Amino acid sequence: MTKISITLGTIDSWDDAKGFGFIQIPGQKQQCFLHISGFTNKKLRPQAGNRVQFHQVKDKQGKWRAEQAQLLSGGTLKSSRKISSSTSRFSVSIALSFIAGLTIAYSLQHISLWLLLYFITTSLVTFIAYGWDKRSARKKRWRVSEFKLQLLSLVGGWPGALLAQQWLRHKSSKGRFKFVLWLTVLCNLTLIYLLHRPELETLFMHIK
């Protein structure tokens, strides 16, 4: 392996379940592979968006990887994963409960079939987009921009986005991205309530 001088970069993506991700180095198109074993402090868990200092090493296949990495900002202790797991269950519950609620509302004829199919379809498309983006990040190919991912959530694909974040472990640690995503959830729920207020109020009365 060939080692070069100390390099600074930002973690662009991180899969905490598998313990690896990629570093984006300013001025370079190619990202550097980062494994949890490459950190000097094994107790800290990195997150996407963290700044990191490391030695850039080229392996036998000619690909760059990070060694002796140190976090310059952010990072969480391993024990904090318990908190994130409860947050994950909450996000999944919200997404599945929403689809289940639409299904019940349709079965009681409070909403039309097109609304149910619309959210299921957009959620599926959004889930696939997240999966494509994560696969592209690993293979260093063309990626789906964050703007497009958020736009898919805004037009109704947010249940798929929430499921993808937790099941695919993608875009699940970027605070700003998650904040905007939850704003799209709020906008969607508010719009649905305003457009179907009489029907939903009747549905709530049936549930009570």
N, C-alpha and C positions, 0 to 999 in steps of 0.2 A: 504494500500500500504506500501511496505517496501522500505525505502530509504537507499542508501549506500553513501559512501564518494564521493567527487567530482571526476569526471572521464574526461579524455581527449580522443578525437577521431577525425575522419575525416568523413565528410558527403560523403557517397558513391554514393547515388542517391537522387535526389530532384525533386519533381513534384510541380512547382511553382503555376500552375493553381489550384491544389487541396490543396496545402499548407502542404504537408507532405513528408517525406523521411526516409532514414535509415542511421545510423551512424555505421561506422566500427571502432571497438575498437581494438587497437593493442593487439595481443595475444589471441583474442577471435574469435571463428568461428561465433557465433550467433551475428547478428546485432541488434542494439537498435533502436526502432521506435522513430521518431522525428516529432512532429506536430508544426505548426507555433505558436500555443498558448503556447507552452512550452518555448518560448524565453522571456527573460526579456525586450528586446528592440523589439517592434513589428514593428518599422519603417524600419528595415533592412530586406532585402530578402536574405536568404542563397542560396548558389550554391553548386553543387557537387564539392568536392575537398577542401572546406573550413574546417579549423580546428575549433573545437568547444569544449567548456568546459561546463559540465552539471552535474546534479545529476541523477544517474541511479536509476529508480524506477520500482519495479515489481508490475503489476496490479493484479486484482482478478483472471485473467486467467493464471497468472504465466508468462506473457510476459514482457520483459523489454521495458521501454519507458523513454524518456529524459524529465526532468523538469528543470526549471531555467537555460536554456541553454544560453550561451554567445559565440558569434563568436570571435575567436582569430585571424582570417585572412579572408580577402575577404568580400563578402557581398555587396549588392547594395541597394540603396534607392528605395522605391516603384515607384517613378516617373520615374526611368530608364526603367520600363517595356514598356513605349511607344517606346523607342529606339529598344528594343528587338522585339517588334511586327513588326516594319518596316523591321528588319533583317529577321524575319520569313517569311514575304511576299516575300522578295527577294529570299530566298532559295526555297520556293514553286514555284515561277515563273520560276526559272532556271530549276528545275526538270521537270515541266509540259511543258515548252517551248522546252526542249530537246526532250521529247517524241513526242510532236506535230511536231517538225522539222523532226524527223526521219520518221514520218507517211507521211508528205508531200513529203519528198525525195523519199520514196518508191512509192507513188502514181504517181510521175513523172518519175519513173523507174531509179532513180539515185543511189539507193542502193538496195540490195537484201532483200527479205522477211526475211531471216534468221537473218540478223542483227537487224531488228526491233523487231522480236520475242525474240531474245537473250536478248536485254536490258529490254524488258518488263518482261520477266521471271526472270532474275536476280534481277531486282528491286523489284518484288513481293516477291521473296525469302528473300531478305534483309529486306524488310518491316516486314515480318513475324518474322524474327530473332530478330529484335528490339522489337517487341511486346512480343515475348516469353521471352526475357531477362528482360523486365520491369515487366512482370507478375511474373517471377521467383524471382526477387528482392523483390517484395512485400510479396511473400509467403516463402521467404528464402530457395529457392530450387536451384538446379544446374543452373548456369548462362552461357550465351554465352560470351566468353572472348572478350575484346576489339580488340585483334589481329584478331580474326575471323570476327568480324563486319567490321573492316577496310579492311580485305582481300576480303570480299564480295563486298565492294565498289570499290576496285581496279579492280576486274574482270568484272565490269560493273553494279553493283547494286547501285551505288551512287544516282541515282534519288530516289530510294526507301528509301535510308538512309536519304536524305534531307527531304523527306515527313514524315518519321517516327519521325525524331527529332522534327519537328514542330507540327504534328498532334497528336503524342503520347506523346509529351513532355518528350522525353527520350534522354539522352546524348546531350542535347541542351545547357548546361551551362558549359561544360568542355572545356576550351580554347585550351588545347593541342590536345584533341581528335578532335575538330572541325578543327583545323589547318591541321592535317593529312588528315582528310576527304576531305578538299578542295584541297589538293595536289593530291588525287586520282581522283578528278574531272578534274583537269588540265591535268593529265597524260592521262586520257581517251579521252578527247577532242582533245588533241594533236595527239594521236595515230590514232584516227578516221580521222582527217584531213590529216595526212600523207598517210594513206592507201587509202583514197578516194578523194584525192585532185582534180583530174580532174572533177569528178562527182559533188563535192561540189561547185567548182568554176562555173560550168554550172548552178547549182541550184541557186546560189547567183545572177547570171545574170538574171535568170527568175524572181526572186523576185524583183530585181530593175526595 
